[in-house]
Amino acid sequence: MLSLDTISNLPYLGFNNWDYVVIFFAAFLEATPFFGLFVPGMLIVIAGGFMVKLGILDIGDIVVVASLGAIFGDLAGYFLGKKYGVSFLEKYGKYFFFRKKQFERTKMLMNNHTGKSLIIGRFNSLTRSFAPFVAGSMGTPFRKFLLFNIVGGVAWAITFISVGFIFGQSYEAVASYVGKFMTIAIVVSIGIVYAYRFINKRRHIFSRYSLYVLTLNLLSLYLFAKMVESIFDNEVITKFDIFLNQKVSLFWSVPYNEIMIFITSIANPINLFSLSVILLGFLVFKKKWYYSGMFVVGMTGGLLLELAVKFLVHRERPVNALIDVSGYSFPSGHAAMAIIFFVLLAYAFKDDIKNKIVRILFMFGVLAVPVLIGISRVYLNVHWFSDVIAGFALGMFWLTLLVLVFRFITSTKPGFSKYTFRYFKKFKKQEVK
C-alpha cells in the first residue's frame, strides 16, 4: 500500500510555483461577483491544505497566497459595486441565482452588521461573491470595508486550508484500510450524493430514473478507483493483465487481425472526430439542442479527463502490440471515448424509434460497438485489460454525471438559461423525465 510520502514523491506529482498561482486566482475569482458562483475556489484551497499535509506545499506560503487572493477578490467586487451601483446587481443578479429577495436581505444585513456580513458571509457561497459588491454600491467607507475584508479573507483561508490538512491526516488512517484511491472515490461519492440530495430537496427535479443514473455514476467511480488502486498495488487484476496479454497472441491470425484493426479504427481520434462532427450536425439539424449541448460537453470533457488521467498515472503500454501505438496506456482512450459517443447516440435517439423491437435492436447494436472496440484493444495488445475496464468506467462516470448536471441546468428558470443555453425551452421539451 502506498504511503502519503510515496505519493508526494511520485514523478507525476511534481509541483512548482504554479500551484500558488492557481490557488491565488481560485481564491480571487471565487470572491468576485458572478464568477464566484462557478469557480470552485474553496475546494482548490482545501486541496492546497491537503498538499501541505503531503509536504508538497508550504503552510506559510499557501496561507499568504490564499488570503491575498480572497482579499483582492473582495476589493475587486467592492470597486465594481462602487462604480456600477445597485441597479446593475438588480438587473443582472437574477441570471446568477442572486434574486431581489436575497439582495434585500444582504443589503439589510450590510446596513445593520457590516462586519458580520463581510466576515461570516465569506463562508457562504452566495454572499461571499456578492457582499463586497453590495458594500461598494451602498457606499460603505473603504477603511471600514478593508478592515473586515482582511479579517474575513485571512480567516477564510486558514479555515479551509486547515480542513484540507485535517482531511490529509484522516485520509492516511482511512486509506490504510480501504486504499488511498478508494478513499478519494468515497469522498467524491459523498460529495455527489450530498449535492444530489441538496438540490432535490429544494427543487424536486430528480425522478426515479435519475436515481438509477446516480447509482450507475457511483458504481462507475468505484470501478475506476478500484482499477487505479489495483495497478499501483499490483493486485490480482495486474496478474490477469499479464496472463491475458501473453495468451491473446495465440489467437492472432490474418482474418481476425484485420477485423480487430478495423473495429479499433472506429474509435481512433480522426475517425471518431469525423463521426462526432456528423452526429453533432445531425442533432443540430433535428433541433435536438439539449442533446447537442450534452454531446459537445461530453466529448470535449471526456477527452480532457482521459488525457489528464493518462498524464497522472503514466502507465506504460504492453511491449508486444500488434500495431504501432504511442502514449500512455491507462486508461484506454478508445474505450472511454467510445462509451461516451455511442451511449450518447443511443440516449439521443432512443425515443425516436417507435417500434419496440427495432428500438431494442438499435440500442443493442449501438451499445455493442464500444464493447467490441474494448475487446479489439486487448486483442491487439495495445492496452492491458484493466486499461479498457478503467476507460469504460471513466467514460460512464463522466457521462452519468453530465446527465445529472444537465438535468439541474435545464430545471433553472428561463432567465438564467437565457445566458447558458440559447434554446432553453427546446431543451426542456426534450428532457427525459
C-alpha positions as CSV (number, residue, x, y, z in Angstrom):
1,M,0.0,0.0,0.0
2,L,1.3,3.4,-0.9
3,S,2.1,5.9,1.8
4,L,1.5,9.6,1.7
5,D,5.2,10.2,1.4
6,T,5.4,7.9,-1.5
7,I,2.6,9.6,-3.3
8,S,4.1,13.0,-2.8
9,N,7.4,11.8,-4.4
10,L,5.8,10.3,-7.5
11,P,7.1,12.0,-10.6
12,Y,3.7,12.9,-12.0
13,L,3.0,15.0,-8.9
14,G,5.9,17.4,-9.3
15,F,4.8,20.8,-8.3
16,N,6.3,24.3,-8.7
17,N,5.2,27.9,-8.1
18,W,2.3,27.5,-10.5
19,D,0.5,25.8,-7.6
20,Y,0.4,29.0,-5.7
21,V,-0.7,31.0,-8.8
22,V,-3.7,28.6,-9.3
23,I,-4.6,28.9,-5.6
24,F,-4.4,32.7,-5.7
25,F,-6.6,33.0,-8.8
26,A,-9.1,30.4,-7.4
27,A,-9.5,32.4,-4.2
28,F,-9.6,35.7,-6.2
29,L,-12.2,34.6,-8.7
30,E,-14.4,32.9,-6.1
31,A,-14.6,36.3,-4.2
32,T,-15.6,38.3,-7.3
33,P,-19.3,38.8,-8.3
34,F,-20.8,36.3,-10.7
35,F,-17.5,34.3,-11.2
36,G,-17.7,33.3,-7.6
37,L,-20.7,31.1,-8.2
38,F,-18.9,28.9,-10.7
39,V,-15.2,28.8,-9.6
40,P,-14.5,26.1,-7.0
41,G,-12.0,28.2,-5.1
42,M,-12.9,26.7,-1.7
43,L,-12.3,23.2,-3.0
44,I,-9.0,24.2,-4.5
45,V,-7.9,25.8,-1.3
46,I,-8.9,22.7,0.6
47,A,-6.8,20.7,-1.9
48,G,-3.9,23.0,-1.1
49,G,-4.3,22.2,2.6
50,F,-4.2,18.5,1.7
51,M,-0.9,19.1,-0.3
52,V,0.5,20.8,2.8
53,K,0.0,17.6,4.7
54,L,1.7,15.7,1.9
55,G,4.7,18.1,2.2
56,I,4.2,19.4,-1.3
57,L,3.3,23.0,-0.4
58,D,4.5,25.2,2.4
59,I,1.9,26.2,5.1
60,G,3.0,29.8,5.4
61,D,3.1,30.4,1.6
62,I,-0.3,28.9,1.0
63,V,-1.9,30.9,3.8
64,V,-0.5,34.2,2.4
65,V,-1.4,33.4,-1.2
66,A,-5.0,32.2,-0.5
67,S,-5.5,35.2,1.9
68,L,-4.3,37.7,-0.7
69,G,-6.4,36.1,-3.4
70,A,-9.5,36.4,-1.2
71,I,-8.8,39.9,-0.2
72,F,-8.1,41.2,-3.7
73,G,-11.2,39.4,-5.0
74,D,-13.3,41.2,-2.4
75,L,-11.6,44.5,-3.3
76,A,-12.5,43.9,-7.0
77,G,-16.1,43.3,-6.0
78,Y,-16.1,46.4,-3.8
79,F,-14.9,48.8,-6.6
80,L,-17.2,47.2,-9.2
81,G,-20.1,47.9,-6.8
82,K,-18.9,51.4,-6.2
83,K,-18.7,52.1,-10.0
84,Y,-21.9,50.3,-11.3
85,G,-24.1,50.5,-8.3
86,V,-27.2,48.6,-7.1
87,S,-29.1,48.9,-10.4
88,F,-26.5,46.6,-12.1
89,L,-27.0,43.9,-9.5
90,E,-30.8,44.2,-9.6
91,K,-30.8,43.9,-13.3
92,Y,-28.3,41.0,-13.9
93,G,-28.1,39.3,-10.5
94,K,-31.1,37.1,-11.2
95,Y,-29.3,35.4,-14.0
96,F,-26.8,34.1,-11.5
97,F,-29.2,32.9,-8.8
98,F,-29.0,36.2,-6.9
99,R,-32.6,37.3,-6.7
100,K,-34.1,40.5,-5.4
101,K,-35.2,38.9,-2.1
102,Q,-31.6,37.8,-1.5
103,F,-30.3,41.2,-2.4
104,E,-32.6,42.9,0.0
105,R,-31.5,40.5,2.8
106,T,-27.8,41.1,2.1
107,K,-28.4,44.9,1.9
108,M,-30.2,44.9,5.3
109,L,-27.5,42.7,6.9
110,M,-24.9,45.1,5.4
111,N,-26.6,48.1,6.9
112,N,-27.0,46.6,10.4
113,H,-24.0,44.3,10.7
114,T,-21.3,45.3,8.1
115,G,-18.6,43.2,9.8
116,K,-20.8,40.1,10.2
117,S,-21.9,40.2,6.6
118,L,-18.3,40.5,5.3
119,I,-16.6,38.1,7.7
120,I,-19.2,35.4,8.3
121,G,-20.7,36.0,4.9
122,R,-17.4,34.8,3.4
123,F,-18.3,31.3,4.4
124,N,-21.5,31.3,2.3
125,S,-21.1,30.6,-1.4
126,L,-23.7,33.3,-2.5
127,T,-22.9,36.2,-0.1
128,R,-19.2,35.5,-0.5
129,S,-19.2,36.8,-4.1
130,F,-21.9,39.5,-3.8
131,A,-21.5,41.0,-0.3
132,P,-18.4,43.1,-1.4
133,F,-20.3,44.4,-4.4
134,V,-23.2,45.4,-2.2
135,A,-20.9,47.1,0.2
136,G,-19.4,49.1,-2.6
137,S,-22.7,50.0,-4.1
138,M,-24.0,51.2,-0.7
139,G,-21.0,53.5,-0.2
140,T,-19.6,51.6,2.8
141,P,-16.4,53.5,3.9
142,F,-13.4,52.0,2.3
143,R,-11.3,51.8,5.6
144,K,-14.1,50.0,7.3
145,F,-14.6,47.6,4.4
146,L,-10.8,47.0,4.2
147,L,-10.5,46.0,7.8
148,F,-13.3,43.5,7.7
149,N,-12.2,42.3,4.3
150,I,-8.7,41.4,5.6
151,V,-10.0,39.7,8.7
152,G,-12.6,37.7,6.7
153,G,-10.1,36.8,3.9
154,V,-7.4,35.5,6.3
155,A,-10.0,33.6,8.4
156,W,-11.5,32.0,5.3
157,A,-8.1,30.9,4.0
158,I,-6.9,29.5,7.3
159,T,-10.2,27.7,7.9
160,F,-10.3,25.8,4.6
161,I,-6.5,25.1,4.5
162,S,-7.0,23.5,7.9
163,V,-9.9,21.5,6.6
164,G,-7.6,20.1,3.8
165,F,-4.8,19.5,6.3
166,I,-7.1,17.6,8.7
167,F,-8.5,15.6,5.8
168,G,-5.0,14.6,4.9
169,Q,-4.5,13.2,8.4
170,S,-7.8,11.3,8.3
171,Y,-7.0,10.2,4.8
172,E,-3.9,8.4,6.0
173,A,-5.8,6.5,8.6
174,V,-8.8,5.5,6.4
175,A,-6.6,4.7,3.3
176,S,-4.6,2.2,5.3
177,Y,-7.8,0.1,5.4
178,V,-9.6,0.7,2.1
179,G,-6.8,2.1,-0.2
180,K,-5.9,5.7,-1.0
181,F,-7.6,6.0,-4.3
182,M,-10.7,4.3,-3.0
183,T,-10.8,6.8,-0.2
184,I,-10.7,9.6,-2.7
185,A,-13.5,7.9,-4.6
186,I,-15.6,7.6,-1.4
187,V,-15.1,11.3,-0.6
188,V,-16.1,12.3,-4.2
189,S,-19.1,10.0,-3.9
190,I,-20.3,11.6,-0.7
191,G,-20.0,15.0,-2.3
192,I,-22.1,13.9,-5.3
193,V,-24.8,12.3,-3.2
194,Y,-24.9,15.3,-0.9
195,A,-25.2,17.7,-3.9
196,Y,-27.9,15.4,-5.4
197,R,-30.0,15.4,-2.1
198,F,-29.4,19.1,-1.5
199,I,-30.7,20.1,-5.0
200,N,-33.5,17.6,-5.0
201,K,-34.7,18.7,-1.5
202,R,-35.1,22.3,-2.8
203,R,-36.2,21.7,-6.4
204,H,-37.6,18.2,-6.6
205,I,-36.2,17.8,-10.1
206,F,-34.8,14.3,-9.9
207,S,-37.0,11.3,-10.7
208,R,-36.6,7.6,-10.0
209,Y,-34.8,7.4,-13.4
210,S,-32.3,10.0,-12.1
211,L,-31.7,7.7,-9.1
212,Y,-30.7,4.9,-11.4
213,V,-28.3,7.3,-13.2
214,L,-26.8,8.3,-9.8
215,T,-26.3,4.7,-8.8
216,L,-24.6,3.9,-12.1
217,N,-22.4,7.0,-11.6
218,L,-21.2,5.9,-8.2
219,L,-20.6,2.3,-9.4
220,S,-18.5,3.6,-12.3
221,L,-16.5,5.8,-10.0
222,Y,-15.9,2.8,-7.6
223,L,-14.8,0.6,-10.5
224,F,-12.4,3.2,-11.9
225,A,-10.9,3.9,-8.5
226,K,-10.5,0.1,-7.9
227,M,-8.6,-0.2,-11.2
228,V,-6.3,2.7,-10.3
229,E,-5.7,1.2,-6.8
230,S,-5.0,-2.3,-8.3
231,I,-2.4,-1.2,-10.8
232,F,-0.5,0.8,-8.1
233,D,-0.6,-2.0,-5.6
234,N,0.0,-4.8,-8.2
235,E,-3.2,-6.6,-7.2
236,V,-4.8,-9.6,-8.9
237,I,-6.0,-7.6,-11.9
238,T,-2.4,-6.8,-12.9
239,K,-1.5,-10.5,-12.9
240,F,-4.6,-11.2,-15.1
241,D,-3.4,-8.4,-17.4
242,I,-0.1,-10.1,-17.9
243,F,-1.8,-13.6,-18.3
244,L,-4.2,-12.3,-20.9
245,N,-1.5,-10.3,-22.8
246,Q,0.6,-13.5,-23.2
247,K,-2.3,-15.7,-24.2
248,V,-4.1,-13.5,-26.6
249,S,-1.3,-13.6,-29.2
250,L,-2.0,-17.3,-29.6
251,F,-5.3,-16.4,-31.3
252,W,-3.8,-14.0,-33.8
253,S,-4.5,-14.8,-37.5
254,V,-4.7,-12.6,-40.6
255,P,-8.6,-12.6,-40.8
256,Y,-9.1,-11.9,-37.1
257,N,-6.3,-9.3,-37.1
258,E,-7.9,-7.4,-40.0
259,I,-11.3,-7.5,-38.3
260,M,-9.9,-6.2,-35.0
261,I,-7.9,-3.5,-36.6
262,F,-11.0,-2.3,-38.5
263,I,-13.1,-2.3,-35.2
264,T,-10.4,-0.4,-33.3
265,S,-10.1,2.1,-36.0
266,I,-13.6,3.3,-35.5
267,A,-12.6,5.0,-32.3
268,N,-9.2,6.4,-33.4
269,P,-9.1,10.2,-33.0
270,I,-9.5,11.1,-36.6
271,N,-12.4,8.8,-37.3
272,L,-14.2,9.5,-34.0
273,F,-13.8,13.2,-34.6
274,S,-15.3,12.9,-38.1
275,L,-18.2,10.8,-36.7
276,S,-18.7,13.4,-33.9
277,V,-19.0,16.3,-36.4
278,I,-21.5,14.3,-38.4
279,L,-23.6,13.4,-35.4
280,L,-23.5,16.9,-34.0
281,G,-24.5,18.3,-37.3
282,F,-27.5,15.9,-37.4
283,L,-28.5,16.7,-33.9
284,V,-28.5,20.5,-34.7
285,F,-30.4,19.8,-38.0
286,K,-33.0,17.9,-36.0
287,K,-33.1,20.8,-33.4
288,K,-32.1,18.4,-30.6
289,W,-30.5,21.3,-28.7
290,Y,-30.4,19.5,-25.4
291,Y,-28.5,16.6,-26.7
292,S,-26.3,18.8,-28.9
293,G,-25.1,20.6,-25.8
294,M,-24.6,17.4,-23.9
295,F,-22.7,15.9,-26.8
296,V,-20.3,18.8,-27.1
297,V,-19.6,18.9,-23.4
298,G,-19.5,15.2,-23.0
299,M,-17.0,14.5,-25.8
300,T,-14.8,17.5,-25.0
301,G,-14.8,17.0,-21.3
302,G,-14.3,13.2,-21.7
303,L,-11.2,13.8,-23.8
304,L,-9.7,16.2,-21.4
305,L,-10.4,13.9,-18.4
306,E,-9.0,10.9,-20.1
307,L,-5.8,12.8,-21.1
308,A,-5.4,14.2,-17.6
309,V,-5.6,10.7,-16.1
310,K,-3.1,9.3,-18.5
311,F,-0.7,12.1,-17.6
312,L,-1.1,11.5,-13.9
313,V,-0.8,7.7,-14.0
314,H,2.0,7.3,-16.5
315,R,1.4,3.6,-17.2
316,E,3.4,2.1,-20.0
317,R,1.7,0.1,-22.8
318,P,2.4,-3.6,-23.5
319,V,5.6,-4.1,-25.5
320,N,4.2,-6.8,-27.7
321,A,1.4,-4.8,-29.5
322,L,0.3,-6.0,-32.9
323,I,0.1,-2.4,-34.3
324,D,2.2,0.7,-33.6
325,V,0.8,2.9,-30.9
326,S,2.2,5.7,-28.7
327,G,1.3,7.5,-25.5
328,Y,0.5,6.1,-22.1
329,S,-1.8,3.2,-21.6
330,F,-4.1,3.9,-18.6
331,P,-7.0,4.4,-19.1
332,S,-7.9,3.3,-22.7
333,G,-8.8,6.5,-24.5
334,H,-10.6,4.4,-27.2
335,A,-12.7,2.7,-24.6
336,A,-13.6,5.9,-22.7
337,M,-14.4,8.0,-25.8
338,A,-16.3,5.1,-27.5
339,I,-18.6,4.6,-24.5
340,I,-19.3,8.3,-24.3
341,F,-20.0,8.6,-28.1
342,F,-22.2,5.6,-28.5
343,V,-24.1,5.8,-25.3
344,L,-24.9,9.4,-26.1
345,L,-26.0,8.3,-29.6
346,A,-28.4,5.8,-28.1
347,Y,-29.6,8.3,-25.5
348,A,-30.4,10.9,-28.1
349,F,-32.4,8.8,-30.5
350,K,-33.9,6.0,-28.3
351,D,-37.3,7.8,-28.2
352,D,-37.4,8.5,-31.9
353,I,-37.9,4.8,-32.7
354,K,-41.5,3.8,-32.1
355,N,-41.3,0.1,-32.9
356,K,-40.2,-1.7,-29.7
357,I,-38.3,-4.5,-31.5
358,V,-36.4,-2.1,-33.7
359,R,-35.6,0.1,-30.7
360,I,-34.2,-2.8,-28.8
361,L,-32.1,-3.9,-31.8
362,F,-30.9,-0.3,-32.3
363,M,-29.9,0.0,-28.6
364,F,-28.2,-3.4,-28.6
365,G,-26.3,-2.7,-31.8
366,V,-25.1,0.8,-30.8
367,L,-24.1,-0.3,-27.3
368,A,-22.3,-3.4,-28.6
369,V,-19.8,-1.2,-30.6
370,P,-17.9,0.2,-27.7
371,V,-17.7,-3.3,-26.2
372,L,-16.2,-4.6,-29.4
373,I,-13.8,-1.7,-29.5
374,G,-12.6,-2.6,-26.0
375,I,-12.1,-6.2,-27.0
376,S,-10.1,-5.1,-30.0
377,R,-7.8,-3.1,-27.9
378,V,-7.0,-6.1,-25.7
379,Y,-6.8,-8.4,-28.7
380,L,-4.2,-6.2,-30.4
381,N,-2.2,-5.9,-27.2
382,V,-2.2,-2.1,-27.3
383,H,-3.8,-2.0,-23.9
384,W,-3.9,-4.0,-20.7
385,F,-7.3,-5.5,-19.8
386,S,-7.5,-3.2,-16.8
387,D,-6.9,-0.1,-19.1
388,V,-10.0,-0.9,-21.0
389,I,-12.2,-1.6,-17.9
390,A,-10.9,1.7,-16.5
391,G,-11.7,3.5,-19.7
392,F,-15.3,2.2,-19.8
393,A,-15.7,3.2,-16.1
394,L,-14.3,6.7,-16.5
395,G,-16.4,7.3,-19.6
396,M,-19.6,6.1,-17.9
397,F,-18.8,8.1,-14.7
398,W,-18.4,11.3,-16.7
399,L,-21.5,10.7,-18.9
400,T,-23.8,9.9,-16.0
401,L,-22.5,12.9,-14.1
402,L,-23.3,15.0,-17.1
403,V,-26.8,13.7,-17.3
404,L,-27.5,14.8,-13.8
405,V,-25.8,18.2,-14.3
406,F,-27.8,18.9,-17.4
407,R,-31.0,17.9,-15.6
408,F,-30.1,20.5,-12.9
409,I,-29.2,23.2,-15.5
410,T,-32.4,22.7,-17.5
411,S,-34.5,22.9,-14.3
412,T,-33.4,26.5,-13.7
413,K,-35.6,29.5,-14.6
414,P,-35.6,30.7,-18.2
415,G,-33.9,34.0,-17.1
416,F,-30.8,32.1,-16.2
417,S,-30.9,29.6,-19.0
418,K,-31.0,32.5,-21.5
419,Y,-27.4,33.1,-20.6
420,T,-26.4,29.5,-20.5
421,F,-28.3,27.8,-23.3
422,R,-29.9,29.8,-26.0
423,Y,-32.7,27.3,-26.6
424,F,-33.7,26.5,-23.1
425,K,-37.4,25.8,-23.9
426,K,-36.4,23.4,-26.6
427,F,-34.1,21.6,-24.2
428,K,-36.8,21.4,-21.7
429,K,-39.2,19.7,-24.0
430,Q,-36.6,17.0,-24.9
431,E,-35.6,16.4,-21.3
432,V,-36.4,12.8,-20.2
433,K,-38.5,13.0,-17.1
